[in-house]
């Protein structure tokens, strides 16, 4: 680009553009350094509800939240918070959510 015509994009978009295109969206996920137990609550009451709220807060600021949710929907993840949604929420809204998600070629996170 010539001087003065450079396009400035938000840092998150630049950082994740190549990763998501290559199917490695999970390597840019905000939850990489979080406690995995936050995303896999053992019940739907008590302290688990607080942990779900903590997980959703992490998801809310994640640059690859849509890709994460799309992955969970396509692979029918039976447990956990993916893309900010619980398994019950994903199941209840599956038909509408599948139509909203971007198509990506991706591998399962390691």
N, C-alpha and C positions, 0 to 999 in steps of 0.2 A: 504494500500500500504506500501511496505517496504521503509525504509529510502533510499533516493537517487534515487528512481524511481517514485517519485510523478510527476504527470502530472499537468502542470500549464496551465490553460485555461484563455482566456480573461475574465475579470470581468463581462462584459455584458452577455456572454454566460452562465456563472454560475448563474447569477442572474435571467435570464429569462428561463432557461431550464425547471424548475419545473412549472413555471407559464404558459408557453405556452402549456406544455403537459396537464395541467389541464384545459385548455381553458380560462384561465384568462390572456391572453396576454396583454390586455388593462391596467392591473394594473402595467405593466412595461413600458408603453408607455411614450415617452419623452414629449408628449403634456399634460400630466396630470396637470401640474402646469401652462400651457400656457392659454392665453385668448381664450376661445372657438370661439369668433368672428373671429379670424384669420383663422379658418378652415371652416368658412361658410360665404364667401364673398357675398355681396348683388348685385354685378354687375361684369362685366368683363372689367371694365375700371377704370381709375383714381386711387384713393387711394386703391381700392379693389385689383388692381394688385400688389401694394406694400405689402398688407396683405397676398396675395397668396404666394409671394416670402418669406415672413417671415415664413409662415406655412411650406413651402417646406424645408427651412433651418432647422427647427426643425425636420421634418420627416427624413431628410438626415442623422441625427445622432441618429436616434431612433433604439434601439435594436430589436424592434418588427415590423419594417416597413413592412416586407413581410406578416406577419400575419394580420396586419391591412388592407393591400390591398386585401388580400385573403378574409377577412370578407366582405369588401365592395363589392367585385365582386359577392360572393355567395349570399349575401342578397340584391343585387342590390340597394345599397344606392343611392338615387336620388340626394342628395345634399352634398356639402362639399368636403374638401380635405381629402382623406383617403390614407395612404401609399404613400403620396407625389404626388398624382394625383388628378386632378379635375374631376368632373363628366363627362365633355365632353371628357377628355383624356381616362377615363376608358371606356366610351361607344365606342369610336373609336377603342380601342385596346382590347376590351373584349375577343374575341375569342383566341387571342394569349396569353393574360395574364392568362386566366383561365387554360390553359394547363401548364403554368409555376408555378402555385401556389401550395404550399404544402397542403395536406389534413390534416385538424385538426378538432377535435371535440371541439367546443367552444360555449360559450353562448354570447348573445348580451351584449355589455358593458352597464352598468347601467347609 
